[in-house]
Amino acid sequence: MINYTTPTIDLIVEGKDITAYDVYATLEQGINEITKHGDDLTVTTETVGQTTNTKVSLTLTQAESASFDYTKLVGVQVNWIDSDGKRGATRKAEITVERNLLDKVIEYGN
């Protein structure tokens, strides 16, 4: 991800269809934590061979992506809970942040 952009991040939950569950995606770096849920996520399935995976997609705002330090990794994790109250989670993964040379939030037309 490049900071100060509006990146769409795709997270893959391998071997599980969680489209019918309540899904959360969290990004964290130190004390900075952003959790997306509900309408902030797109949750779809994709089949690779005979394995069904779930793709969880989220988009950050410029301000959200700018809140991450480009010299450090960002932890990412997907959590879900089913209608019976059973909760699952992926292992924490890490993504890199690249520095944007234009390091400020910009507005269309300005």
Backbone torsions as a table, in degrees:
resi	resn	phi	psi	omega
1	MET	NA	145.8	175.7
2	ILE	-105.9	128.5	-177.5
3	ASN	-68.6	158.6	-176.0
4	TYR	65.8	21.2	174.7
5	THR	-117.6	-179.8	175.3
6	THR	-113.5	72.1	-174.7
7	PRO	-74.4	146.3	168.2
8	THR	-100.2	125.6	-176.6
9	ILE	-111.8	126.9	178.6
10	ASP	-104.6	124.1	178.2
11	LEU	-114.2	133.2	-176.5
12	ILE	-107.8	126.7	172.6
13	VAL	-101.1	106.7	-172.6
14	GLU	-78.6	134.4	172.4
15	GLY	73.0	18.0	-176.9
16	LYS	-145.2	138.5	173.5
17	ASP	-102.6	108.1	-179.0
18	ILE	-112.7	20.1	-176.4
19	THR	-64.5	-25.8	-179.0
20	ALA	-89.7	0.3	-175.8
21	TYR	-98.8	169.6	173.4
22	ASP	-84.6	114.2	-169.4
23	VAL	-113.0	141.4	177.4
24	TYR	-129.5	142.0	172.9
25	ALA	-126.1	128.0	-176.6
26	THR	-121.7	135.9	171.6
27	LEU	-116.6	136.4	-179.9
28	GLU	-145.4	146.0	175.4
29	GLN	-148.3	107.9	-174.8
30	GLY	62.5	-128.1	180.0
31	ILE	-87.0	-6.8	179.3
32	ASN	-81.8	118.3	-179.9
33	GLU	-134.8	130.8	176.8
34	ILE	-124.5	123.7	177.8
35	THR	-118.2	129.8	176.2
36	LYS	-109.2	146.5	-174.3
37	HIS	-156.7	157.4	173.8
38	GLY	61.1	-126.8	-176.6
39	ASP	-66.9	-11.2	177.5
40	ASP	-80.1	-4.4	-179.2
41	LEU	-122.6	151.2	167.2
42	THR	-115.0	122.2	-176.1
43	VAL	-119.4	116.4	-177.8
44	THR	-135.0	163.9	175.1
45	THR	-107.6	154.8	173.0
46	GLU	-143.3	142.3	-179.2
47	THR	-107.0	128.2	176.8
48	VAL	-118.8	110.1	-173.3
49	GLY	65.3	-118.8	177.3
50	GLN	-109.3	12.3	-178.1
51	THR	-104.6	128.8	175.4
52	THR	-94.5	123.2	176.9
53	ASN	-113.7	157.8	174.0
54	THR	-109.7	132.6	174.6
55	LYS	-104.3	123.4	178.1
56	VAL	-110.0	115.8	-177.3
57	SER	-112.2	138.4	177.0
58	LEU	-139.8	152.6	177.6
59	THR	-120.8	133.3	176.8
60	LEU	-96.0	152.3	172.2
61	THR	-79.5	168.7	175.3
62	GLN	-57.6	-45.1	-178.5
63	ALA	-64.0	-38.7	179.0
64	GLU	-65.6	-46.3	-180.0
65	SER	-67.3	-31.5	178.4
66	ALA	-69.8	-20.7	-177.8
67	SER	-73.3	-11.0	179.6
68	PHE	-95.9	135.8	179.5
69	ASP	-74.4	123.1	-176.6
70	TYR	-72.6	-6.5	178.1
71	THR	-92.4	-0.2	-177.6
72	LYS	-131.0	156.4	176.8
73	LEU	-76.9	154.7	176.3
74	VAL	-111.6	126.8	176.1
75	GLY	-79.3	140.9	177.8
76	VAL	-132.4	143.6	179.6
77	GLN	-155.2	144.8	174.9
78	VAL	-108.7	133.4	174.0
79	ASN	-121.7	152.1	176.5
80	TRP	-148.9	158.4	176.1
81	ILE	-139.9	136.7	-179.0
82	ASP	-94.6	178.4	-175.2
83	SER	-67.8	-15.9	176.1
84	ASP	-90.0	0.4	-179.7
85	GLY	86.0	8.6	177.6
86	LYS	-82.3	129.4	-174.6
87	ARG	-111.0	143.0	175.9
88	GLY	-134.2	166.6	179.4
89	ALA	-156.6	152.8	171.4
90	THR	-82.6	165.2	169.3
91	ARG	-69.2	151.5	177.9
92	LYS	-68.6	133.2	174.3
93	ALA	-115.8	171.2	-179.7
94	GLU	-131.4	141.5	176.1
95	ILE	-124.2	156.3	179.9
96	THR	-93.1	157.6	175.2
97	VAL	-119.5	129.4	176.3
98	GLU	-101.8	146.6	-179.8
99	ARG	-76.0	135.5	174.5
100	ASN	-93.4	129.1	-179.7
101	LEU	-64.5	-30.3	175.3
102	LEU	-95.8	83.4	-169.7
103	ASP	-90.1	67.6	173.2
104	LYS	-157.6	157.1	176.0
105	VAL	-75.0	131.2	179.0
106	ILE	-118.3	152.3	179.3
107	GLU	-113.1	147.6	177.9
108	TYR	-60.7	133.4	176.7
109	GLY	84.5	-1.0	179.0
110	ASN	-102.7	NA	NA
